[in-house]
Structures are given as structure tokens and as C-alpha cells.
Amino acid sequence: MSARPLALVVEDDLDQLALMRRYLDREGFDVFAAVDAETAISAFPEIRPSVAVLDLLLPGISGHECARLVRETFPECFLVISSVLDAAAYPAADAALPKPVVGASLHHLLDSIAR
Amino acid sequence: MSTGIVPASVERGWRKYFDDPTPLLKQAPTAVAVGLAAILVVFIPNFPVTRELALTAIAGIGLVAAVTVMAAVLTARGMHEGWVVLLIPMIDILGIGMLRVGTGGASSLFSSLVLLPVIWIAAAPGFRHVFIVGIFTSIALLMPYVLEPPTDPVSWLRGVIGPLVFATVGAIVNELSRLQRWRTVQAEALVAERTAALAENQTMIDQLQAAETQYKFLLDSFSSLWASINAQAVIATDHSGTIIAWNPGAVRLIGLSVDEALADVRVDRFFAPDALAPFADPSIERVAGDVAPGLRTLFDEADGGRSVEADIELTTAGGSSIPARVTVSPYQGTDGARRGYLLVMTDETKASEVSRMKDEFVGMISHELRTPLSAIIGFLDLLQNDPEQPLTDDQQDFVAVIERNAKRLLNLVGDLLFTAQAESGRFPLERVDADLRDIVGSALTSAGPHAQKEGVELIAELPDQPIRLLVDPGRLGQAVDNLLSNAIKFTPRGGRVTARLEARDGSVRICIADTGMGIPKDEQGMLFTRFFRASTATRNAVPGVGLGLTITRAIVLAHGGHMDMRSEEGVGTEFWFDLPVALRTEALRLGDLRTT
């Protein structure tokens, strides 16, 4: 199944992480899940995500900073911000996915990008 | 002659009897002289008396004695002036004339006595008395010739030359008296004038003293007031912004002593340049040596007669910065002239700390509530849409109920967060050019199922032409949703809810009217208060928490519009809001600048 594209999910809430893993799995992605930005950043050399779904409120390095680093390291990666915050407060990204996230909206979003 | 105005304090002694002599006093010299003459005539044996005319002499003495009695009577009656009084010397002259006739006629010793009444008459005011003197002396001197006409016609000249001399003396006396009277009047006027001036001075001094007392009182109150204002920095500057007054509050807030502050310090030293920058008006050219442009703008506003309020970061003497509310007003002197500006600065550190904590708290709470709700809704979604393990119909129903309630909770959290943001005056509006017909139309569409379930008819009254405005469609849709949802909730089955959109002069009105239960008059004022619920809502168990109208109004206000309602119990309720067609100039206003 290594032909499947990789999705990077950074999310400190484990339930939300599990949910996102399920959705992305259904959409045909392998998932690299990280509970904080530090874990994700340290894994950067080993991964090549085509989609990244980032939470904003994270312990330690913030989601904003993490989004900047993802953009910098993987310019091709489709960057999605998913947070409980107002969409107006999101940093620049390819898409915004305000919580609560349902499968249909994620599906709709990923449908529009080339895998 | 009256001396009434002369102050009583002037020492005059016995001379005062001559200031206003009585007829008796004036008559005294004549009476005494005539009396002495009578004694001389009686007791000097060889006194030349014309025997045949002795009776005439006695009659003359009698006449003088009679008018002396008359003088005494007039004196007793207080009559000091007038023609009756002047009769006395006139009769005196005649009496002395008769005495003279009896004591030798032209050669009589007593001819010169005539002078005494002559002076009296002549001293009376008016030149006519000089003629009276001439006439009466002429009669007196010619008396001897009445009984015994002279043989020498030249003797008749006595009746002319003598009276002429007397009249001349009379004229001199008359003129001297007139002069004296005039001087007296002058002196009296002067005295009166001085007295009045003195009294006026005294009044002035009294007034000055009263004013001084009042001024001292005011100064004392002001000084203690000035010294007691510790919570605010009160600073007065001249036109160029140089500090001319510095209160204890300023010492405390900025940390500069009064002496240091008054040593030619300009007030903009205590504002960070970038704190003032938002107020600066770039169209005004900067004058060299003037205060910072931002402060000049505030000063100019104050010059317009308004007091200006702004939130500006202060820089203390120690270099730390303090959030402060600054009020600038024109500083006027007691004469009404502009002397500069008054700045009142209030430390807002605590207030901004509280506001920051509140924001943090609300943010934290909404995050903490939304995260588990997101998980619930997400996993319900998984449950409903798992193709491998489809739910039974019953299970689908149950999950739908759970989901609906989770979404309600989520909306509530969103509303709470929104009202908190609206209260602190900042929530983001994303204005785009939109057709209001679409916004109202889609709100009607989404309210459709609700209305159908409640058995309420929805009516749309939308114009044919598009109405385009720069609005936040999401927020405005939320406002219309709220009003529609309220209208449907409060309208009994079979009623109507009408959504109307109309272009008005300079504004656009959106109106939601229902045929519902209405809102009691005394509750209408409370409608926009957070968490308020009308008694009709609680009585009829209409669900809700009382945030909808607060949110709706906040959205309308943020769009520069205003909102109102009218309602009649049992008839229906109408809510409407007007949005200005032209974009309000908030964006053009100077930062947080407010004029009061």
C-alpha cells in the first residue's frame, strides 16, 4: 500500500487525531500523526507528505510556526488548517477546515486536489 | 445760607451762630446803637436835641424797638430769611432817619447809624437790594426837609449824594457777599463730592475684600482638589505643548517631580512616537519645533472646542510604557483666552489587563468546549457514514438526535464567544460586495423546514432589482436567521412570518414581521440585554438562551446600521434594521479617536 500518498496530521487532541486518521484513511491516504509540532518537525527528513492537516493550538511550537515550516520544507504540500479558532485567525494556507470536521467536507476538499 | 452738608465733625465753636444768623442777631448792632443813642440823648444834658422834634426822635427809637421785637418773634418762629425779615432793616433805616431828624437833622451825631441796617440789606442776595438801600437811605436823609424845607436848593443834594455813597457801599457789600456765598457753595459742592468719593471708595474696598475672600476660598479648594487628584495625571500645557502645570497624579503616573516637569519640558516626551503615529494627519505639514504630528492633531481637535479622548501608550520617566486613556481639552484662562491645553491621563493598565484576561478566558473556554464537541460530531459522522457497518434505521434516528444536540451546544458556544467579542468591540467583519436579496433569500430557505414544522407560513417580499452592499454575508445571514427563527418560534400555528427587504433613502431596511404572541411593553426595553428572555417566551416554553437579539444587534451595529422593533401583545412583532448604503467612515477615522 506504499503507493498511497502521505498525509501529515499534527493534532494534540488524541480523539481528534484518531478521527482525522480515519477520514484520511477513507480518502486513501497513509497518515503520519504527530501530537505536537516538535514530533512532526523532527520527522521532516523521513517524510514527504502531499497533504498536511495542522491544528493551531498546540503545546510548545505553535501551529502558525509549524505551518510556516511545512510550507518552507514541502512547498508542494497541500496545506490545510483545522482549528476551533475563527477561520479569520488562520495563517495563509491552501485550505481552511474549521472544526468540527465531518467526512463530507474533507472529502470535498481533497477531491479538488491532484493526488 | 445752609451748611447742612458740612460734616458735623468740623470744629466751629461759637462761630457757628454766625453761619446762619438769626434776625435778632442781625438786628442786635442796630438795636444796641440806637439804644446807646437814646441813653446819650437822655443823660447828656447839653445834647443837641431839637425840642420841637423830640417826639419824632422818640418815635424813631420806638420804631427800632418795635422791629427789634419783631426780629425776636421771627427768630423764635425760626424764620431766618425772606422779605418779611428784610422789612426789619428797612424800618430800621426809617427809624434812624426819624432819630436823626430829632437830634439835629443833617448835623445829627447819629447819621452814621444808618450804615448798620444798610449792610444788612446789602448783604442779602440780589442786586435789587442795592437800589432798596439807595431809596431808603435817600428817604431817611431827606426826612428833615419834609418838615422844614431848606432854603438852599443845594441842600437837596444830601438826598442824592449820601444815598449814592450808601448804595456804593451797599453794592460792594452785596458783591462781596455774593462772592462769599458762591465760594461757600463751591466749597460745599467740593465737600459733598469728596464725601461721595470717600463713600464710594469704602464700598469698593468692601467689595474687593469680599472678592479676595472668595478668591482665597476658591484658590484653597482648587489647590486641595489639585493635590488630591492622584488617580489621574492632570497636565496643563501652553500652545506649544510645554508643560505649565503638573499635578501629583502626574508625578505618580509618569514619575517626574513637579520641578522637573516644569523645567521647559514638552508633553510629547511622554508619548512614544509610534503611539501617536495613528493620530497623525499626513496632510498637515509639520512645523519645525512643533509637538509630534499625532499630538498636534489632538490639539487641533481640542481647538475646535471639543474635548478629545484617545487610548495612547504613555512612556514614563523611567522608560516603561503604560496604556492610558488621554483626554485633551482646551485650557482657558479666567479671562476666557486660550492658554493652551489640558491633558487628563488615566492609567488603563488594570483595565487592559482585565480585558486581556477576559479575552483569554473566553478563548480558552470556547476552545475547551469546542474540542470535545468536535470529536463527538466527528465520530457521529463516522458512525453514520461507515459503508462497512451501516446503522439500522432506529440507530440512525438516535445518532441524529445526538448529533442535533451536539450541534446545538456547538452553536451556543459560538454565540457565547461571539457576544464576548462583540462586547469588547472587536469581531472580524469580512465585507464583500453582496446582493442582500441572496442573503435574505437563503435565510428564508434554511428557515423553511423550521417554519413548516411549526405550521407557520413564510412570506418573502423582495425587490426585483438587486440591492448590493459591502457587508459580511455570513454575519448578516446569521442576523436574519436569528430574527426569522425568533419570529417562527413566537408565532402560533397558522400564523405568518414576513421577511421584507426594501431600499430606502440612503439605507436599506430588512424587516421581519410576525403575527405572533407579541412582547409586553414593559419588557421591550430589555430585549437587547444578554440572556434576557421575554415572559411570553418562558410562559410558552419557547426554547432559547436569550443571546439571539444581542448578537443580531451587534452585527447590525458593526455594519454601521441601527436596529429597532415594535410589538403589540396578541397582534405581532416587527423587528427591522437599517444598513447605510454608503460605507460608514469608520475606516477613515483616526484609530480609536473619539470625540465627545
Interface residues (C-beta under 8 A of the other chain):
Chain A: D13 D15 Q16 L19 R22 Y23 L57 V84 L85 D86 A88 K99 P100 V101 V102 G103 A104
Chain B: S366 H367 R370 T371 P372 L373 S374 A375 I376 I377 G378 F379 D381 L382 N385 L410 P428 E430
